[in-house]
Amino acid sequence: MDLPRIPKLLFLLALAAPAMRSAAEPVAPILRVLPPPGTVAVPPDVRVEVETRVAAYADRIWEIEHKDHVADVAVLVKAVDFALRHNEFYADKEIPLAAEMLNLADERYRFLDEEDARPWLSEKGLVVRGYRSSIDRSYQPYGLEIPETLDLSRPVPLLVWLRGRADKTTDLHFLEQCRRKSQAFGGFLKDQQEAIILHPFGRHCVGWKHAGEIDVLEAIEAVKADYPVDPERIILAGFSMGGAGAWHIGAHYRDQFCAIHTGAGFAETREYNNILPENFPPDYEQALWKVYDVPNYVRNFLNGPLLSYSGADDKQKASADLMARELAKVGHTLRHVIGVGMGHQYSEESVNEIRLWLSDSWAEGRRRPAARIEWQTPTLRYPGYDWIRFSGLAKHWEEAQVIAARDDAKKEIVLDLRGVSAFEVSAGPAGNLAGTLLRIGGETLIADDPGFPVNSLSLIRPEGGAGKWTWGEPARTGKRPGVQGPIDDAFMTRFLVVAPELLPAEEKAARWLDFELNHFRERWRVLMRGELPEKSAAEVDSGDIAEANLVLWGDPATNPLIAEIASRLPVQWGRGSFTLRGETYSTSDHVPVLVFPNPLNPDRYVVLNSGLTFREGHDKTNSQQNPKLPDWAVIGLDRDPDALAPGRIIRAGFFDETWK
């Protein structure tokens, strides 16, 4: 278990606090929306007892951290720890859950000393488990439903069920729900005997976005490590917030699932929130809606079965109707099951129809390599499907798409590409692309046969996407999958925060940095359910630079890592000022924030002075938990950070495809 650390900045701020308070009023705290503060107090004697047990586990978990399945213990302890630290008890009956979770942790802990004894791995019925996140090394929970008669001696199907929004369902409550009742499809699937059902947690209530979507993928991998899941028979499904998650995860990661089911849930931002043109946000924020707005990925659903459900009287039926219109534009008729007389819930009759579709989809499975692929995306965060992957776009946030057909018998691939400047074709597990003929529009290329199997082909289109196709890979200095921005993208893979070693000399900048860095720490903990990964500049090693995005706070005078790379960043600091995108700003009244390829390792990001860009004011609806700042911005310190922004946004925008 990661122990809380007190970074050097906090110590320095504590020493400087009296002077800072006398010089300037503190920034007003931002009220927490998710999860809401608890409404009942834990009795003092119970709190002392439980806190003592939790504290005792810190060293115990550290001692066994190297063992397999330690997460199945640590996730239980963390659930109790966070509930106590963040005041997450909402009814008296919840208080005993803390001791119950620790008792289960004690029971499992005893078995971890025995190499082969993990009895919960052979349990059936309702089982709670955990895994360790690659993003922040936090322990994250998940639940399983394993039918009693399911034959685990052979590959089995998996149903990934995304839950609906529940503001008060933190780790502790989620684990208890997973222990007590079947939840998929309103409980109407509790008697099924053909598949394992997985309940990811999704980092509390973030609409299955950001780290929440990675949580789904990593929970699947955790299940596959211990159970014989057939990777070609995984179905994604969800309802309400989970239906929204199924829409966007299904569109973005379509090749991970053999079929997608969406129950209610929003699919885009503008219509769902009834945002009129006179109330539109800045252009860059509208562009960032495209990260999650599903109509921008509608063709991706043509690669396999899709079924939606809505209650006839549910206002969220409008989202499925919207998607039906969007799918019709590309020639697809959405299968839409409608519960007669139902509001925001399933009917048993409708679930019976959906169950048949689930069984048929599992029977069909996912066929690879796909003979035909349609894919579209405005960002390289979601680069492709099966054997085709975009590695460069003509311009981010404008549509890029491909319609591709593959005939392995003829060794021919035909592609119709738009808005793409580079792409890759893979052979697949048993393929060989040597001698393959590629037809791209009016151009023809033949892959040479070097006398050994060719596993992949890479092609580029120079001159900004206007030239002829040729063999080659895009430069590492350009936007590529995983290094394409915006700022929030840096928090979807492993990252490391490095606080400044000194306070900025400018009073407003010091006050702002103090607030924003602590705000990021608290927000990551309560919303993303993990401790912010931090090191001092001196502690950052070559492994961190190789594997992690570096989130650096301060400026060259206060943070040694910023000083080390300052000459290779798109912001230039001078005496009392900095210049960004051709404009100069005073450091006493402005702060630069940005994401950029790390000059020490261009395969990872460096972020300056920013955490998550969506804030508490956006938590009231998951449809607004989208990135709010693009690749770079200048923050004016004449306005304090609040629930909607880190200050006054003076300017903001995107870097081009070469990060210029």
N, C-alpha and C positions, 0 to 999 in steps of 0.2 A: 504494500500500500504506500502510495506517495505521501510522505509526511509534509505538513505545511512548512514553508520556508519563509523567512523574513528577509526579503531582498535588501541589498545595501541602500537602495533609494528610500525605502520606507524608514530606515534608521536615520538617514540624513534629513528626510522630511520631518521626522519627529523632533530632531534637534532644532530645525529651523522653524517649526510650527509657530511658536510664540511671535517671532518677528513677522512671519507671513500674515498672521491674523491681525496684527496691529497695522500692517500696511494695506491690507485689502480684506474685504469680507469674504468668507468662504463661499464657494459655489453651492447653491441650494441643492440638497440631495434630490435625486430623481426617484419617485415612488415606484416600487416594484409592482409589476403587473403579473408576471409569471415566475414561479407559482405565487399565488397571493399569500400574504403573511397568515400564519396559523391563527385560529380563533380560540384555542384552548391551551392552557398552560400545563406542562408536565409537573406533577408534584415534586417538590425539591428533593425528597428522599429517593424517589424513583429516578429522577434525573441524575443524581450523584451516582447511583448504582449503575445505571446504563452507561454513563460517560466513562466510568471506571473500567467497565468491560470493553468498551470501544478503544480506550487508550491502551489497554493491555494488548490489543490485537496489532498495534502498530509494529512492534518488534517481531511479533509472531508471524505476521504476513511477510515481513522483510526476510525472515529466515528461510521461508519456503517459497519465495517468489520465483525461484528457478524451476519449480516443479510444475508438471502438467496439471491443469485444472485448478490452479490456485485461484483463478478468477471466480470459480463456483463458491468459494468461501469469501473472498474479499468483497464481492459485489453485495453480499448480505450485510457485512459490517459497514460498508460505505453507505448503504441505504439508511441505516440507523444514524450514522454519523451526520449525514447531510440533513436528515429530518430534525435532529437536535440543534445543529448549528444554525439552520435557516428558519427555525420555528415553523415546521410543516406538519403540525397536528391540527386537525379540523373538527374532531369529535373525540369525546372521552374514550369511546370504544377503540380508537386507534392507538392509544398509548400502550396497551399490552403487546401490540405488534412488534415493538422494538425488542422486547425480551424474546419473543418467539423467533424473530429472525436471528438473533444472536445465539439462541439455543440450536437452531439449524446449522449455523456456522460452526459451533462447537462440535456438533456431531460429525460434520464433514471434515473438519480440521484433523480430528483423530485419525481419519483414514489416509490423509495425505502423507503421513510418515511411512505408510506401507505402499511399496511401488505399484502393486497390481490391484489394490483394493480401492475402487471408486464405485461403491454400490449404487449411487444415484445414476450412473451411466447406463445401468440395465433396468432402471425403473420405467414403468409405463404409466399411462394416465397423464396427470398434470405434473410437470416438472419445471422447476426454476433453475436457470443456469446463468453464467456470465462469461464475458470475454474481455480482453484488454484492447482498447482502442489504439490504432496505429497513429491517430492524430495527436492525442495528448497523454497517452499511456494511462488513461483513466479506466476503471472497471465499469463496464456497462452491462445491464441486465437483459435477459430475454426469457421468454416462457415457451414451453413446448406442450403440445398435446400429442401423445403417442398412443394410438389405439391398442387395446389389449391383445387383439388378434392379429395385429400387423406383423408379417413375417420379415424380421430384420436380418435374415440370412441372405437376402437378395436386395438389389437396388429398389428403392421405393420412391414414390412421388413426394413432393413437398409443396404445401400451401403456405405462402408467406402472407400473413394477415396484418394489415396496418390498422391500428386502432383509431378511433375518433378522438376529438379534442376533449380533454378533461383537465381543467386548469389545476385541480388539486391532486391529480394523480402523479405524485413524484415517485422516485425509485421504490420507496417503502410500500406505497399503495399499489403500484404496478405489480410488484412481486407478489403481494398478497392476493390480488385479483387473479394472477396467473396460477396461483396455488389452489384457488377455490372453485373456479367455474370456467366452463368453455365459453369463449367470447366471439368466435368467428361467426359471421352472419347472424348476429343477435342470439347466439346460442342454438340455432336450429341445425347446426352441423355437429353437435356433440356426439352423435351416435355413428358418425362415419368411421369406416374401418380400413380405408384404402391409402391414407397418406399421413405423414407427420405434418402437424400444423405448427408453424413458427410465429411467435409474437415478438417482434423487435420492440425496443423501447423508443428509439428515435429522438433521444436527447430532450425529453419532456415534450413541450408543445411548440415545435418550430415548423409545423406543417410538412414534416418529412423532407425539409430542405437543409441546405448547408451540411453541417456534420450529421444531421439527422438522416440524410439519404445515404451517407457513407455507413452509418450505423446499420442500415438494412443490409447492405452488401457484406459487411463484416460479420454480422450475425449469421447470415447464410453460410459463409465460409466456416464459422465456428461449428455450426451444426454438421456440415459436410465432413468435418474432421473426426467426428465421433459416431456418426450414423451413416448408413449406406444410402445416401440420397442420390437419386438418379439426376445428374445435372441437366439432362434433356427433358425432364418432366418437373419443372418448377413453375408454379403459377403464382403471380402476384395479384393480391386482392385487398380491398379495404373499403371502409364506409365512413362518410362524413369527412373529417380531416383525413382519415385514411383513404377515402375515395379520391380526395385531391392528391394525396401522395401516390396512389396507384396511377392517376392520370400522368403526373409529371415524371415519376420514376419509370413508369412503363414506357413513356415516350423517349426518355433520355437513355435508358439502359435496356432497350428492347431485346437485345440479343442475350440477356441473362435469363429470360423467361419464355416458356413455351406458349403462355397465354396471359392475358391481362383482364381483370375484372374491376370495374370502377362502380362503387356504390355512392351516389350523391357526391358531395364535395365540389369545390370550385375548380375551374380549369384555367382561369386567367384573371387579370387584375381589373381592367377598366370597367367592363360590363358588370362584373360581380359586385363591385363597389359603387356602381352608378356614378362614375367620375365624368363630369361634363367637361367639354373643352375649356371652358373658362376656369376650371379648377385643375387643369393638368399640371403636373409637376414639371421641373426643367427637362429639356430634351434628353439629357444624359440619363435621367431617372426613368423616363419612358423607354429609352433604349434598353435599360437594365430589366425592365419587365420581361424582356425576351429571354432572360435566363430561365425563367420558370413558366411563362405563359405557354400553354400546351399547343394552341393553334400554330405556333411557329415550328412545331415538330410533327404536324399531323400526318405526314406521309410515313413516318416511322411505324405507325400502327398497321400499315399495310403488310408488314412482314410476319403477321401471325394473328391468331384469334383474339378478338376483343369483344367484350360484352359489358353493357352498362345496366345499372338498376336505378330506378327512382320510384319513390312513393308518388302516386298520382297527385296528392295534395301537398307535396313537399316543394317549397320555394326553390330548393337547390336543384330541382329537376331542370331548371333553366340552363344550368351548366351542361348537362347532357344534351339538351336540345341544341345549344350552341355548338357543341362538338359534332353533333349529327350534321349540322349545316356545313361545318368546316370539312368533315370527312366526305360529304357529298360533292364538294368542289374538286376532290381528287378521285371521284368515281367509286367511293365506298359507301355502302349502306350500313349504318351502325345498328347492331342488334341491341335493342333497348327493352329490357323487361320492366314493366310498370306494375307496381303494386296497387291494385284497385282499392280506393278508399283509404290508402295509407298516407301518413305524413312522413316524418323523418325517421323511418324504421322499415325493416323488412317484414314481409308477410310470409307465412310458412309456405303458402302455395308458390310464391315467387322463388323462394329458396329451393324448393323441390325442382323447379325448372332449371335453376342455375346449377344444381348438383349434377344433373345430367350433362350439362355443358362442361363442368369441371372434369367429369369422368371421360367424356369424349376427347377433351383437350389433352389429358394425361395419356390417353391411349394413342393419340396421334404423336405427341411429343414434339420436340424441336428438331427439325431436319437440317443437318449441316453437312457439307457447305450448302448454303441456300442457292437455289438455281436463279432466283431473281431477288434483287434488293432495291428498295426505295429508301432514301435517307435524306433528311434535311436538318439543318442546324444553323443558327446564327453565331455560334461560338464553338471553338475547338475544345472546350470542356467536355463536350459530348460529340466525339469525332466520327463515329461510324457504327456499322453493324456487321457482325460475323467477319467476312474476309475483306471488307473494304473499309478504309479508315482515312479520313482527311488529315493531312499534316500541315496544310497551309490554306488560308482563305484569302480571297481577293480583298475583302474588307469585312472586319468583324461588325456584327450587329446588322448586317444585311444578309439576306437569305443565301445559303449555299445548299446545293442539292445534287443528288445523283440518282439516276435510274440505271441499274446495272444488271446484265444477264450473263450467266456463266454456263458454258457447255464444256465439261471436262473431257468428254469423249472426242470432241472436235478440237480441244485445246484452244478455245476461243472465248474471249470476254469482250462484251460490247458495253460501252459506257456513254451515257449522256450526262455531262457535268456542267454545272453552272455555279459561278461564284467561288470556284475552287482553284487554288494556285499550286497545290501539291497534294499527293495522295499515295497510299500504299495498298497493295493487294497481297494477301497472304495465301499460302497454298492450303493451309489446314493440316491436321495431324498426319494424313496419309498422302498428301498431294505433292506434286512437282510441277512448278510453273515453267520449267525449261521448255523452250520451243512454243510457248503460248503466244497467240496472236491477240493483240489488243486493238480494238477499234474504238477510237475516241472522237466522236463527231465525224469529221471528214478525214481524220488522221489515222494512220496505221503504224503500229510498232510491233516487232517480233522479239521476244525475249530469247537471247542466245542460249544455246545448250553448252554449258562448260564441261559436261561430262560427269556431273554430280547433281544431286537434287537442288533445285532452287526453291527456297522456302518463302521468299517474298520478293516483290518488285516495288521499287520506289520511283515515282515520276514527279517532275516539276514543270511548271509553266512559267518561264521568266517574264520579264517586262511587265510586272504587276498583274500577271494573269492574262496578258494579251498575246503572248508569244506562242510558239508551237511547243507541244509536249515533248519532253526528252527525259532520258533516264537521269536520276539524281535525287538528292535529298535537300530539303530547305536548310538554309543556314541556321546555326544554333543561336544566332543573334536576333532571329525573328520570333514572332508569336507562334507557339507550337502547342500541341495538346498538353495541358498541365502547366503551361507557362504562357498564359494568354490574358490574365486579369479577369475581372476587376479585383479590387482590394480584398473583398470577402473570399475570393477563391483561395487565398493563401491559408485560410483556416479550414480547408477541406482535406488537407494532407498534413503530415507531421510539421509542426512549427515550434519555434522557440522564441520566447520573449526575452529581450535584453534591455533592462532599464538603464538609464544614464547613471554615471558614477557621481555626478555633481548636479546640483540644481542649475537650471539656466540662470544667467545673470539678470535677465529681464524679468521684472516682477510678474507681469501678466502671463508670460510664457511659463514661468515656474508654477504659478497658481493653476493654469490650465493643465499642464502636464501632470501635476499632482492629482488633480481630479480625474482626468481621463484615463490614466493608467490604472488607478484604483477602481474606477468604474468598469473597466474591461475585466479586471480580476474578478470582481463581484458578479458581473453579468455572465462571464463564462462559467463560473461555479454554479450559480442558481439556475441558469437556463440551459447551458450545455452540460451541466452535471459533471464537471471535472475541475481539478486544480489547473490553473494556468501554468503551463510548462515554462519555467524561467531559469536563467543562468546569468551570472555576471559576465561582463565582456572577457575577463581573464579566464573564466571557466569554459568558454566556447572552444571546442576542439575541432580537429579535421573531420571527425565523424559527424558532428553537428552540421558543419558546412556542407558535407556531402549529402546528408539525408534530410535536413530540415530547412523550412523557410525561416529566415531570420526576421523577427519583428523588432525593429530597433527604435527606441524612443530617445528624443533629445536632438542634439546637433553635433557637429564635429568637435565642439569645445567641451561637450559634456559626456559624450559616448565614444570610447576609443574605437569601436567597430565602425561607427559612422565615419570617424576621422580616417580610418584605414581605406575606405572605399569612396570617400567623398569626391575625389577627382573623376570617378567613373560613373557618377550618378547624374541624372538629368536636372538636378538642382545644384546651384553653386552658391556657397556662402561667402559673404564678405564681412567687413567690419560693421556690425549692426544691421545687416540686411541679408537677404537671399534672393536669388533670381531663378524663376521657374517659367518655362515657356515664353521667354523673352520679356517678362515683366519682373520688376524688382520691388520687393516688399520689405518693410522694416521688421526685424525680429522682435521688436518690443510689442508689436501689435498683430503679428501674423505667425502662423505655423504652417509648414508644408506637410501634406500627407500624400503618400503615393505607394504604388506597387511597381516593382521593376525586377528584371532578372538580376540575381545576385552576381555582381562582378567577380566574386570568388568562386562561383559555381553557377553558370547560366542555366542549369537544369532545375534550379530552385529560385524562389523569390527572395527579395528583400522588401520589407514593408517599413515605411517610416511613419511613426506617430499615429497609428490607427489600430483599433480593434475591429470588431464587427460593426458594420455601418448602419444596420437597422437597429432601432433602439426601443425603449419601453413603450413609447407612444405608438409603435407599429405592432405591438403584441396583442392588441385588442381583437385583431382578425389575422389569421395565419396568411391570408391572401396579401397582406401588406409586409410580410417578413421577407422582403426581397432586398438585394443590395441597393443601397441608397447613394453611394458614391462610386464613381467610375475608377479609372486608373490613377488619377491624380486630382488634387484639389488644394486650394489655399484657404485656410480657416482664419477668419477675422476674429480677433479676441475682444472686440467691442461688444460681443454678445456672448453670454455665458452658455456653456453646454446645457442642454435640456433633454427632454424625452424624445425630441425629434431630430436633433442635429448636434454635432460637437461644437457648434459656434456658428457664426455667420459664414456661409459659403460664398467667398468672394468670386472665385472662378473654379471650374472643374471640367474635366474632359478625359478623353481617351488618347493614348499613344497610338500611332499607326501600326501597321503590320511589322515594321522593323523596330518598334519601340522608340520611334523618334517623335 
